[in-house]
Amino acid sequence: MTSSNPEEVLALAGKIQLLLMDVDGVLTNGRLYNVPNPEGKMVETKGFDSQDGIGLQWLNWKGIKTGVISGRLSPATEERARQCKMAYVYQGHIEKIPILQEILADAKIDSSQVAYIGDDFTDIVIMRRVGLAIATANARAEVKRAAHHITQAPGGEGAVREVVELLLKAQGKWQEILEHYEVG
């Protein structure tokens, strides 16, 4: 499905009202860190990209909702979603189609108005059901083949920010962000 046609990708991006994504390998580089808590019990944490975070907040400012569907349960993901003002946070779900259907019903939008960023096999089923399927640079080859667009940046290193900018540019909202920060 990969589209090398930038005009087609921009046309699809222009319709997006909701950006959903996987977490590990998309919002993070996929590495999981086990560190001791004050009681000595090991807890899992992950690293997130700060530029991805501000980009997700810009989408919120401009009326585009965001959310995650992850196979893992993680307090770090919950906190990052709160910081980025995500509307949908689903964890512990490797079967993602029922979650997508629930989100679509709640958001009252068509699947063609959803973009999804993924990197592994569990993401392909969602990517085949949304308007704009995006694979990160570090995604499995099979995921890249299912995507309309592949980011230049890998997950956890600006891939989400790249998608945010693509959506805002396609919808004529990027200049407003630049002007807000007195850029150019």
N, C-alpha and C positions, 0 to 999 in steps of 0.2 A: 504494500500500500504506500510505501514511502514516496512522497511527492518532492520532486526537486524544483517544482514550479512555485517560485516565491509569490506570484500573484494569487495562485489558488490558496496557498497557506494564509495570506493576508485576508482573502475573502472569507475563509472559514473563521479566522481569528476575529473578524469584525462582528460576528454574530454571538460571541461567547458572553454569557452572563454568569457563569460559574466555572471556577478552576479547581479541579480536584487533583490529588496527587497521592502517590505512595510516599512513604517516609524514608526508610533505609535505602540508600542508593539514589535518592531524589533530593529530599531536604537535607540528607546527610551523605557522607561519602561511603556509607554502608558499614563503617567500623563501629563496633560496640565496645564500650569500656566498662569493666567491672572495677568498682572502687569501694573501699570500706566506708560504711556510715559510722556515726559516732559510737555505735554499739559493737562495731567490728563486723557486722553482717555485710556481705557483698551486695551492692546495688549496681544496676546498669545505668549508664548514661551515654550520651552521644554529643557530637559537636554539630552546630548549625552555623550557616553562613549569615553574617549580619546583613549583607546586602540583599540576600533573598528575603530576609525579614522585613526590611523597610519597603521592599517592592510589594510584598503581600499586603502591607498596610495601605499602600497607594491604591491597590485594587479596591480595597474596602472603601476608601475615600471616593472612588469613582463609581461605586455601585456594583462592582463585580464581586460576588461572594467567593469564598475559598473554603477548602476543606481537605482532610486527609482520610484515606482508607488504608489502614496498615494491618499486616498480619501479626505484628508484635504488640504486646502491651507494654507501655513505657510511661512513667511519670514525666520523663524529660519531654516526650512528645506532647503530652497533655499541656505542660507549661509553655512549650513553644507555640502551640496552637492558640493558647490564651494570649500570649504576647502579640501574636500576629493577627489577632481578632478574627480567627477562622470561625465560620458559621457551622461547619460540620466536622466532627472529630469521631471517627470510628476506628477502634483498635481491636486487635485480636480476631481479625476476620481475613482468612485467606480465600474464602469464597466471597467474592466482591460484588457479584451481580445483584443479589438481593439488597445489598447496601445501596448500590446505585439506584435501584428502583425506589427504595425508601426516600432517598435524597431528592430524586426527581419529583416524587409526589409532594414532598414537603415544600420544595422550592417552586412548585407549579410552573416548571419549564420543560421544554422538550429536550431530549438527549442531544439534538443538534446544536443546542446552546451551551453545551458543556465541553470543556477541554480537560484532558487528563494527561498527566505526566507520569510515566512509568519507566522501570528499568529491568524487570524480571518477568518470568512466565506468568505469575499470578496477575499481572497487569494487562496482559494481552486481551483477556475477555472483556475488560472495561474499555480498552482502547478501540475495540471493534464496534462498540455501542455508542460512542460519543461523536460529536461534530468535529473535534480537532484532537487527534491522537499524537502525543509527543513522547519521544524517547530521549533520555539523557545520553550524552556522549559515551558514558560508561555502561550503557545498557547492553544486555545480551543481543547478539545478532538477530535472533528471532523477534525480539521486541522492536528493534530498529526497522525490520521489514514490515511490521504491523503499523508503523507510525506514518503520519502525514509529514512530520517534521522531526528532525534530530537536532538537539542543541549542540552548540560548539563546546560548551562547558560541561564538565561532568557533574553529577549530583554532589551536593554539599560544597560545591565550588563555583556557584553562580548560575547553575542551570535554571533554577526557578526564577531568578532575577531576569535572565534572558527571555524567558517566556512572558513574564510580566511586561517587559518592554515591548515585546512583539504584540501582545494584546492591546496595550495602551496606544501604540502607534497605529495599529489596524483600526482602532475605534476613534482616532483623532483626538485622543486625550493626553498624549505624551507631551505635547507642547505646554499644556497647562502645568504639568509637573515641573518641567524645566523653568517655566516662568515663576512658579512658586518659590523655587530655590535660587532665582536670579542667575540661571545658567544661560549663557549665550544671548 
